[in-house]
Amino acid sequence: MKIEPGGPIPVYLPYLGAEVHAAVDDALDEGWLGLGPLTARFEQEISSYLELSGRYTVSTNSCTGALHLASLVAGVGPGDEVICPSFTYVAGHQAVSATGADIVFCDIEQETLGVDPASVRSLVTDRTKAVMAVHYAGIACRIDEINELAAEHGLRVIEDAAHAFGTRHRGRPIGSFGDLTCFSFGPVKVITSLEGGAVITPHETDVQRLHELRLIGVTDDTDARYKRGRTWDYDVVRQGYRYHLGSVPAAIGLSQLAMIDTFISNRQRYCRIYDESFQDLRDVTTFDTDFTDVSPYIYVIRVPDGDARTKLMEHMRGLGVASGIHFEGAHNYTFYRDCRRSDLSVTERISEQVVTLPLHPFMDESTTDRVVASVRSFFE
Ligand SMILES: Cc1ncc(COP(=O)(O)O)c(C=O)c1O
């Protein structure tokens, strides 16, 4: 899809150029569609991009699946509590509640809109098993403090890095340190494999378990069984799920990974253009970052709560510029409204203020100009 002059500007627009089409054609020509060598290659390339050393990448067909499997290998189950921000996508909450554990909602802090370590601390009990730390919009949360707190209380940390593939923290890529990290390669993420995800673990003992969990409990993948010439010869050793990543999505992921440096530097540039263009607007708050180490997934501004946000979004829509809201706060959803929680006043306020503007891997000047004008003309 191309943006026509004056035509609609969507919030997301994945790059699906010639390289991606060629990768699909090649993968189809190979004739092996399931979990196979291309999946393994995608995992190797992810490990190398993330500069992993002594850590392992296990791909999945979504980040939701990755978060579910990470929760399981962290030992999360019925009777346990997992502390999660309410201000995140419900995929994380669903992954935890699928294990039978109880979700406990913590608040976020203003600067990164990631988990507030003080709020997490206030919620820890002897039932707490893990904390889910989300790197919102690609901006690293206060992960060092969360890791310290977790070490103090013997908790596992599941990093939801669905937004943060390529973000660096203290000079190291997210995923290259810490406990369990999950990424998304969903349709609109920084790189896409159409649908896809990955768990990064530092524990070699997790790898076989993750492989079984993602392949309905089966001990050997089909590729290995084909190579042995006995595809029917396997054992089933646990309850598992159908979460593995097939060859065609892996091939798309590989073609996107080859372009990630361009995607990230472009997105950083557009974020800086936006920041600069809004800096004199009293009613618009932006993140306090120059995006140097950030792999930006969404560009989010905050505007005064109340009518202003709805009116701004309507005004932008009238000018052909789409916008979004990430996120509304999961503690208000029917399924989660009885969950234990800390004070959620930052979540309550921020979720009324955030507006997501269009951010694509490739945007021409007229597109960013139109997005800027659609916001400025509302406030001026
Ligand atoms: C914070 C967060 N976590 C997890 C997910 C789930 O990712 P996936 O769509 O790959 O399952 C998303 C999806 O947008 C997300 O925003």
The ligand as a Gaussian input file, in Angstrom:
#p B3LYP/6-31G(d) Opt

LIG

0 1
 C        2.899000      -4.999000      24.835000
 C        2.481000      -6.149000      23.963000
 N        2.709000      -7.398000      24.385000
 C        2.378000      -8.465000      23.641000
 C        1.788000      -8.320000      22.415000
 C        1.369000      -9.539000      21.643000
 O        2.114000      -9.722000      20.499000
 P        1.595000     -10.724000      19.368000
 O        0.582000      -9.986000      18.572000
 O        2.837000     -11.064000      18.597000
 O        1.019000     -11.909000      20.056000
 C        1.547000      -7.034000      21.906000
 C        0.944000      -6.842000      20.573000
 O        0.829000      -5.759000      20.061000
 C        1.882000      -5.913000      22.708000
 O        1.621000      -4.664000      22.302000

